[in-house]
Amino acid sequence: MNDEGGLLAVKVTAGNVDDRQPILDMVDNVTGSLYADKGYVSANLKAELAEQGIDFITGQRSNMKRQPISSWDRAMLSKRFIIETVFDQLKNMAQIDHTRHRSCISFMVNLMAGLIAYTFQTKKPSIKVTRL
């Protein structure tokens, strides 16, 4: 998701796939910083993203050695609720949480229709960023 609430990449995986695994496939056109919660902490992933020029910023787990983090990055990490708001809108307003599909095609059509409906939504949850 970008700062205007637009979806940058979506990937459907099986339920038993680690959430960190599809990240590298989804960041081909991403530049700058990628913010994630502490569940995505991985030294290997951070190194691979750094090779692509992406600064990977995550929260810190309680058992981790404290790393200095800029006030800007701390503020961006605190905006996690906006991502949860987008998930809520996709599940409830676009109704992609429907689970009784009779075929894979029906599931994919419902998912794509929900994503398209969200994309054309006029007021998306966004991060108010003052441009200098």
Rosetta silent file (secondary structure, phi, psi, omega in degrees, C-alpha in Angstrom):
SEQUENCE: MNDEGGLLAVKVTAGNVDDRQPILDMVDNVTGSLYADKGYVSANLKAELAEQGIDFITGQRSNMKRQPISSWDRAMLSKRFIIETVFDQLKNMAQIDHTRHRSCISFMVNLMAGLIAYTFQTKKPSIKVTRL
SCORE:     score description
SCORE:     0.000 S_00000001
   1 L     0.000  138.423  176.692    0.000    0.000    0.000 S_00000001
   2 L   -95.094 -177.131 -175.826    1.295    3.480   -0.769 S_00000001
   3 L   -69.675  -14.002  179.190    0.726    6.690    1.203 S_00000001
   4 L   -98.413    5.769  178.528   -2.469    7.432   -0.770 S_00000001
   5 L    87.802    3.679  179.726   -4.095    4.096    0.092 S_00000001
   6 L   -78.772  144.608  177.961   -3.459    2.521   -3.303 S_00000001
   7 L   -80.262  130.446  179.213   -2.607   -1.153   -3.560 S_00000001
   8 L   -95.661  -36.105 -179.300    0.860   -1.762   -4.988 S_00000001
   9 L  -158.007  147.317  177.274    0.872   -5.563   -5.071 S_00000001
  10 L  -137.347  138.054  177.088   -1.358   -8.464   -4.073 S_00000001
  11 L  -140.824  131.934  177.992   -0.446  -12.128   -3.896 S_00000001
  12 L   -97.052  127.081  178.711   -2.648  -15.080   -2.964 S_00000001
  13 L  -129.453  166.767  174.823   -0.852  -17.889   -1.124 S_00000001
  14 L   -68.170  160.559 -177.711   -1.844  -21.046    0.713 S_00000001
  15 L   -67.495  -20.988 -177.167   -2.589  -20.726    4.409 S_00000001
  16 L   -96.556   15.285  179.624    0.560  -22.608    5.405 S_00000001
  17 L   -94.213  133.750  177.133    2.979  -20.226    3.629 S_00000001
  18 L   -60.075  133.994 -177.891    5.150  -17.921    5.753 S_00000001
  19 L   -60.689  -23.974 -178.884    3.995  -14.304    5.309 S_00000001
  20 L   -78.677  -21.591 -174.189    7.582  -13.206    4.605 S_00000001
  21 L   -61.330  -46.606 -176.634    8.034  -15.552    1.640 S_00000001
  22 L   -78.432   -3.179 -174.994    6.057  -13.645   -1.055 S_00000001
  23 H   -58.904  -45.264 -176.574    7.527  -10.226   -0.184 S_00000001
  24 H   -62.277  -30.854  177.395   10.426  -10.454   -2.642 S_00000001
  25 H   -73.086  -23.616 -172.576    7.994  -11.214   -5.488 S_00000001
  26 H   -95.862   -5.011 -174.001    5.867   -8.197   -4.591 S_00000001
  27 L  -110.648   22.978 -178.118    8.534   -5.467   -4.389 S_00000001
  28 L   -57.232  -40.748 -176.174    9.834   -5.416   -7.963 S_00000001
  29 L  -106.186   17.418 -177.945    8.725   -1.816   -8.571 S_00000001
  30 L   -93.835  137.811  174.021    9.093   -0.541   -4.998 S_00000001
  31 L  -129.702  161.193  176.860   11.696    2.058   -4.062 S_00000001
  32 E    89.792 -126.097 -174.929   12.471    3.793   -0.792 S_00000001
  33 E  -114.579  146.925  175.730   11.246    2.278    2.451 S_00000001
  34 E  -122.636  120.427 -176.809    9.095   -0.744    3.215 S_00000001
  35 E  -104.659  136.478  179.987    7.407   -0.747    6.632 S_00000001
  36 E  -145.656  161.129  177.893    6.226   -3.923    8.351 S_00000001
  37 L   -81.694  179.204 -172.425    5.249   -5.075   11.815 S_00000001
  38 H   -66.138  -16.883  178.064    7.461   -7.228   14.046 S_00000001
  39 H   -66.513  -16.089 -177.743    6.107  -10.447   12.568 S_00000001
  40 H   -99.688    5.928 -178.189    8.170   -9.796    9.444 S_00000001
  41 L   -60.238  124.794  177.614   11.542   -9.426   11.216 S_00000001
  42 L  -162.880  122.150  179.635   14.188  -11.368    9.273 S_00000001
  43 H   -64.639  -39.044 -179.999   17.863  -10.553    8.814 S_00000001
  44 H   -64.552  -44.318  179.403   17.955  -12.451    5.502 S_00000001
  45 H   -64.038  -42.006  179.223   14.927  -10.608    4.129 S_00000001
  46 H   -61.304  -41.101  179.858   16.342   -7.247    5.231 S_00000001
  47 H   -66.583  -42.363 -179.871   19.647   -8.037    3.464 S_00000001
  48 H   -65.895  -39.133  177.986   17.909   -9.136    0.241 S_00000001
  49 H   -69.256  -35.307  177.680   15.754   -6.011    0.199 S_00000001
  50 H   -63.023  -35.932  176.730   18.815   -3.830    0.870 S_00000001
  51 H   -61.920  -30.227  179.032   20.434   -5.340   -2.257 S_00000001
  52 L   -88.674    2.161  178.738   17.415   -4.055   -4.217 S_00000001
  53 L    84.025   19.309 -178.898   17.781   -0.596   -2.659 S_00000001
  54 E  -107.246  127.793  177.448   14.810   -0.943   -0.297 S_00000001
  55 E   -86.982  112.884 -175.830   15.129    0.121    3.330 S_00000001
  56 E   -94.536  111.451 -176.744   13.192   -2.503    5.349 S_00000001
  57 E  -111.121  122.728  177.882   11.847   -1.009    8.592 S_00000001
  58 E  -128.677  162.788  170.857   10.153   -3.261   11.152 S_00000001
  59 L   -68.457  167.392 -178.667    9.105   -3.029   14.750 S_00000001
  60 L  -108.711  135.460  176.641   11.427   -4.623   17.284 S_00000001
  61 L   -73.888  158.960 -175.541   10.607   -7.758   19.226 S_00000001
  62 L   -66.007  -26.061 -179.031   10.991   -7.670   22.998 S_00000001
  63 L   -93.505    9.553 -179.003   13.942  -10.090   22.931 S_00000001
  64 L   -92.941  150.824  171.958   15.882   -8.082   20.316 S_00000001
  65 L   -68.099  134.980 -176.924   18.815   -5.790   20.932 S_00000001
  66 L   -66.167  128.070  177.358   17.564   -2.211   20.564 S_00000001
  67 L  -108.093  139.686  177.010   18.393   -0.624   17.214 S_00000001
  68 L   -66.628  140.749  179.735   18.228    3.143   16.749 S_00000001
  69 L  -136.295  138.136 -177.495   15.270    4.201   14.630 S_00000001
  70 L   -69.793  158.721  179.836   14.530    7.665   13.277 S_00000001
  71 H   -64.704  -33.571  177.246   11.480    9.570   14.468 S_00000001
  72 H   -63.084  -47.794  179.975   10.097    9.500   10.893 S_00000001
  73 H   -64.417  -38.745  177.516   10.343    5.701   10.727 S_00000001
  74 H   -62.180  -41.683  179.003    8.790    5.375   14.201 S_00000001
  75 H   -65.476  -40.726  179.377    5.888    7.579   13.071 S_00000001
  76 H   -66.888  -38.217  177.445    5.390    5.526    9.903 S_00000001
  77 H   -64.338  -30.034 -179.591    5.401    2.264   11.877 S_00000001
  78 L   -74.173   -8.288 -179.741    2.669    3.682   14.113 S_00000001
  79 L   -87.809   16.237 -179.082    0.404    4.037   11.047 S_00000001
  80 H   -55.782  -32.888 -178.119   -0.194    0.260   10.964 S_00000001
  81 H   -59.344  -26.315  179.481   -3.873    0.827   11.782 S_00000001
  82 H   -67.775  -39.327  176.866   -4.361    2.277    8.292 S_00000001
  83 H   -63.997  -41.952  177.627   -3.345   -1.039    6.728 S_00000001
  84 H   -63.351  -34.043  176.689   -5.786   -2.824    9.051 S_00000001
  85 H   -64.993  -40.238  177.166   -8.487   -0.364    7.919 S_00000001
  86 H   -64.026  -44.326  177.140   -7.792   -1.304    4.286 S_00000001
  87 H   -57.761  -43.038  179.829   -8.046   -5.009    5.182 S_00000001
  88 H   -62.755  -42.629  179.280  -11.376   -4.299    6.901 S_00000001
  89 H   -65.668  -39.999  178.420  -12.712   -2.447    3.853 S_00000001
  90 H   -64.726  -40.595 -177.524  -11.639   -5.240    1.524 S_00000001
  91 H   -74.445  -41.742 -172.820  -13.258   -7.870    3.729 S_00000001
  92 H   -97.289  -46.810 -178.215  -16.480   -6.068    4.600 S_00000001
  93 H   -79.042  -44.114 -179.740  -17.203   -3.446    1.931 S_00000001
  94 L   -88.208   -7.308  174.895  -15.741   -5.302   -1.054 S_00000001
  95 L    54.682   44.615  176.519  -16.811   -8.656    0.460 S_00000001
  96 L   -86.387   -1.450 -179.873  -13.699  -10.627   -0.478 S_00000001
  97 L   -85.471    2.224  179.337  -13.998  -12.582    2.788 S_00000001
  98 L   -60.635  129.084 -172.270  -16.799  -14.721    1.328 S_00000001
  99 L  -112.271   -1.072 -175.002  -15.782  -18.359    1.905 S_00000001
 100 L  -103.806   52.562  178.092  -18.408  -20.491    0.180 S_00000001
 101 L   -79.620  141.870 -179.265  -17.128  -20.471   -3.369 S_00000001
 102 L   -91.820  -10.888  178.288  -18.041  -23.489   -5.451 S_00000001
 103 L  -151.943  163.617  177.613  -15.035  -23.193   -7.746 S_00000001
 104 H   -64.567  -37.772  179.930  -11.600  -21.632   -7.970 S_00000001
 105 H   -63.347  -42.462  178.033  -12.821  -19.395  -10.784 S_00000001
 106 H   -61.257  -41.533  177.519  -15.652  -18.075   -8.607 S_00000001
 107 H   -61.253  -47.471 -177.144  -13.148  -17.302   -5.845 S_00000001
 108 H   -67.014  -38.664  177.828  -10.800  -15.454   -8.224 S_00000001
 109 H   -63.215  -43.884  179.009  -13.626  -13.459   -9.841 S_00000001
 110 H   -63.385  -42.702  179.294  -14.883  -12.389   -6.395 S_00000001
 111 H   -63.533  -48.446 -179.045  -11.355  -11.444   -5.296 S_00000001
 112 H   -63.805  -40.771  178.794  -10.611   -9.449   -8.458 S_00000001
 113 H   -62.954  -40.418  178.185  -13.981   -7.672   -8.320 S_00000001
 114 H   -65.149  -42.384  179.320  -13.329   -6.677   -4.703 S_00000001
 115 H   -66.342  -40.000  178.004   -9.833   -5.387   -5.482 S_00000001
 116 H   -66.052  -42.423  178.443  -11.097   -3.419   -8.478 S_00000001
 117 H   -60.852  -41.057  178.404  -13.942   -1.941   -6.408 S_00000001
 118 H   -65.422  -40.734 -178.241  -11.435   -0.850   -3.758 S_00000001
 119 H   -59.854  -38.161 -178.316   -9.140    0.656   -6.412 S_00000001
 120 L   -89.516    3.974  176.707  -11.938    2.874   -7.740 S_00000001
 121 L   -64.773  133.444 -175.527  -13.062    3.940   -4.267 S_00000001
 122 L   -75.561  -37.544 -179.483  -12.847    7.743   -4.085 S_00000001
 123 L  -113.906   97.171  177.712  -11.910    8.040   -0.410 S_00000001
 124 L   -96.496  150.626  172.541   -9.291    5.488    0.547 S_00000001
 125 L   -60.920  133.159 -177.352   -7.584    5.384    3.952 S_00000001
 126 L  -144.415  165.350  176.782   -4.304    7.245    3.507 S_00000001
 127 L   -97.641  123.694  178.901   -1.359    8.657    5.392 S_00000001
 128 L   -77.945  108.344 -178.434   -1.339   12.435    5.451 S_00000001
 129 L  -115.747  128.141  176.573    2.201   13.336    4.436 S_00000001
 130 L   -84.858  118.161  179.670    3.358   16.922    4.111 S_00000001
 131 L   -82.736  136.446  178.839    5.493   17.230    0.992 S_00000001
 132 L   -93.252    0.000    0.000    8.462   19.590    1.218 S_00000001
